Amino acid sequence: MGESGTLFQSRPASHYRPRGDHAVTVQSLLAKAEQAAASALVLLEIGDADGACNRAYFAMFDAARAALLAAGHDVGKTHKGVLNAFSNHLIKDGPLPKELGRLLKQAETRRYVADYDGDSVKAADAREMIGQATTFIAALRDGFLRGA
């Protein structure tokens, strides 16, 4: 509890950074993606398959944003915007294999189930998704983003 028995602690506005207050770089997005993938493994180990799917999706999402940034495209402000830009610029008309686009779309679907549907994701499906996220990040980092 915060001060005076309140549920939340009051903080000055200067405590919070406004959105967009820091430079987003390819490396910062890749680091964020790798951290999300590591978090997904931890969540799965403690039995939270839904949380693991969420983090695995965000690992792929941030890696996709890094790829868009490296290619000189807008990193987008929405999930749909990022996924569409990734598909249009880097999969359809670009250098990346269609399989990476399919993996990202599949991850979005699983995350939707994990976060919004009443059913939970099975541990085996979460484990598969984490493996796919690791593959996705490695494919971008070691191929397309090498030297970015």
Contacts in CASP RR format, 6 or more apart in sequence:
PFRMAT RR
TARGET T0000
AUTHOR 0000-0000-0000
METHOD contacts of the structure
MODEL  1
MGESGTLFQSRPASHYRPRGDHAVTVQSLLAKAEQAAASALVLLEIGDAD
GACNRAYFAMFDAARAALLAAGHDVGKTHKGVLNAFSNHLIKDGPLPKEL
GRLLKQAETRRYVADYDGDSVKAADAREMIGQATTFIAALRDGFLRGA
1 7 0 8 1.000
2 8 0 8 1.000
2 9 0 8 1.000
2 10 0 8 1.000
3 9 0 8 1.000
3 10 0 8 1.000
24 65 0 8 1.000
24 69 0 8 1.000
24 75 0 8 1.000
25 69 0 8 1.000
26 66 0 8 1.000
26 69 0 8 1.000
26 70 0 8 1.000
26 145 0 8 1.000
26 148 0 8 1.000
27 66 0 8 1.000
27 148 0 8 1.000
29 62 0 8 1.000
29 63 0 8 1.000
29 65 0 8 1.000
29 66 0 8 1.000
29 69 0 8 1.000
29 75 0 8 1.000
30 62 0 8 1.000
30 63 0 8 1.000
30 66 0 8 1.000
30 137 0 8 1.000
30 140 0 8 1.000
30 141 0 8 1.000
30 145 0 8 1.000
32 62 0 8 1.000
33 58 0 8 1.000
33 59 0 8 1.000
33 60 0 8 1.000
33 61 0 8 1.000
33 62 0 8 1.000
33 63 0 8 1.000
33 66 0 8 1.000
33 137 0 8 1.000
34 59 0 8 1.000
34 137 0 8 1.000
36 55 0 8 1.000
36 56 0 8 1.000
36 58 0 8 1.000
36 59 0 8 1.000
36 62 0 8 1.000
36 133 0 8 1.000
37 55 0 8 1.000
37 56 0 8 1.000
37 59 0 8 1.000
37 130 0 8 1.000
37 133 0 8 1.000
37 134 0 8 1.000
37 137 0 8 1.000
39 55 0 8 1.000
40 51 0 8 1.000
40 52 0 8 1.000
40 53 0 8 1.000
40 54 0 8 1.000
40 55 0 8 1.000
40 56 0 8 1.000
40 59 0 8 1.000
40 126 0 8 1.000
40 129 0 8 1.000
40 130 0 8 1.000
40 133 0 8 1.000
41 52 0 8 1.000
41 130 0 8 1.000
43 49 0 8 1.000
43 51 0 8 1.000
43 52 0 8 1.000
43 55 0 8 1.000
44 52 0 8 1.000
44 123 0 8 1.000
44 126 0 8 1.000
44 127 0 8 1.000
44 130 0 8 1.000
47 123 0 8 1.000
49 114 0 8 1.000
49 120 0 8 1.000
49 121 0 8 1.000
49 122 0 8 1.000
49 123 0 8 1.000
49 125 0 8 1.000
49 126 0 8 1.000
50 114 0 8 1.000
50 115 0 8 1.000
50 120 0 8 1.000
50 121 0 8 1.000
50 126 0 8 1.000
51 114 0 8 1.000
51 126 0 8 1.000
52 121 0 8 1.000
52 126 0 8 1.000
52 127 0 8 1.000
52 129 0 8 1.000
52 130 0 8 1.000
53 107 0 8 1.000
53 110 0 8 1.000
53 111 0 8 1.000
53 113 0 8 1.000
53 114 0 8 1.000
53 115 0 8 1.000
53 121 0 8 1.000
53 125 0 8 1.000
53 126 0 8 1.000
53 129 0 8 1.000
54 111 0 8 1.000
54 114 0 8 1.000
54 115 0 8 1.000
56 107 0 8 1.000
56 110 0 8 1.000
56 111 0 8 1.000
56 126 0 8 1.000
56 129 0 8 1.000
56 130 0 8 1.000
56 131 0 8 1.000
56 132 0 8 1.000
56 133 0 8 1.000
57 107 0 8 1.000
57 108 0 8 1.000
57 110 0 8 1.000
57 111 0 8 1.000
57 129 0 8 1.000
57 133 0 8 1.000
58 111 0 8 1.000
59 133 0 8 1.000
59 134 0 8 1.000
59 136 0 8 1.000
59 137 0 8 1.000
60 103 0 8 1.000
60 104 0 8 1.000
60 107 0 8 1.000
60 132 0 8 1.000
60 133 0 8 1.000
60 136 0 8 1.000
60 137 0 8 1.000
61 79 0 8 1.000
61 82 0 8 1.000
61 104 0 8 1.000
61 107 0 8 1.000
63 136 0 8 1.000
63 137 0 8 1.000
63 140 0 8 1.000
63 141 0 8 1.000
64 82 0 8 1.000
64 83 0 8 1.000
64 86 0 8 1.000
64 104 0 8 1.000
64 140 0 8 1.000
65 75 0 8 1.000
65 76 0 8 1.000
65 82 0 8 1.000
66 140 0 8 1.000
66 145 0 8 1.000
66 148 0 8 1.000
67 86 0 8 1.000
67 90 0 8 1.000
67 96 0 8 1.000
67 140 0 8 1.000
67 144 0 8 1.000
67 145 0 8 1.000
68 74 0 8 1.000
68 75 0 8 1.000
68 76 0 8 1.000
68 82 0 8 1.000
68 85 0 8 1.000
68 86 0 8 1.000
68 89 0 8 1.000
68 90 0 8 1.000
69 75 0 8 1.000
70 144 0 8 1.000
70 145 0 8 1.000
70 148 0 8 1.000
71 89 0 8 1.000
71 90 0 8 1.000
73 85 0 8 1.000
73 89 0 8 1.000
73 90 0 8 1.000
74 85 0 8 1.000
75 82 0 8 1.000
75 85 0 8 1.000
76 82 0 8 1.000
76 85 0 8 1.000
79 108 0 8 1.000
83 104 0 8 1.000
83 105 0 8 1.000
83 108 0 8 1.000
86 101 0 8 1.000
86 104 0 8 1.000
87 101 0 8 1.000
87 105 0 8 1.000
90 96 0 8 1.000
90 144 0 8 1.000
91 97 0 8 1.000
91 98 0 8 1.000
91 100 0 8 1.000
91 101 0 8 1.000
95 144 0 8 1.000
96 139 0 8 1.000
96 140 0 8 1.000
96 144 0 8 1.000
97 139 0 8 1.000
100 136 0 8 1.000
100 139 0 8 1.000
100 140 0 8 1.000
103 132 0 8 1.000
103 135 0 8 1.000
103 136 0 8 1.000
104 136 0 8 1.000
106 129 0 8 1.000
106 132 0 8 1.000
107 129 0 8 1.000
107 132 0 8 1.000
107 133 0 8 1.000
107 136 0 8 1.000
110 121 0 8 1.000
110 125 0 8 1.000
110 129 0 8 1.000
113 119 0 8 1.000
113 121 0 8 1.000
114 120 0 8 1.000
114 121 0 8 1.000
114 126 0 8 1.000
121 129 0 8 1.000
END
